[in-house]
Amino acid sequence: MDIKQLTHWPDEIINAIASVEEANIYIRAGLKADRVGNRWALVRMDIDWVEHMGDGNNTILHHARKESEINRQQFDHEKSEYWKNRFKAFTNAELNAIYR
């Protein structure tokens, strides 16, 4: 079964995935496709830094020897908008748990 049939992720996400190993990291992490601004993204609300960078994931997800292909200013803007919107979606109970 291919990645699209397994995950039902939109083509925009499937086309951005560089390898089966990369897709498997996202699948194991339980990421779901969701709209972030005007673009599709894989999201999970409770992912942590160790899970993102550990277990050899860093070398699969980040190609250190390859020059970045993203527009850094655009990415920073999209990332800022994402976190603003995500913060607005928190309930009071969630905010209290975060800031106790």
Secondary structure as UniProt FT lines:
FT   HELIX           3..7
FT   HELIX           11..14
FT   TURN            15..16
FT   HELIX           20..28
FT   TURN            29..30
FT   STRAND          32..36
FT   TURN            37..38
FT   STRAND          39..43
FT   TURN            45..46
FT   HELIX           49..53
FT   TURN            54..56
FT   HELIX           57..61
FT   TURN            64..65
FT   HELIX           72..89
FT   HELIX           92..98
//
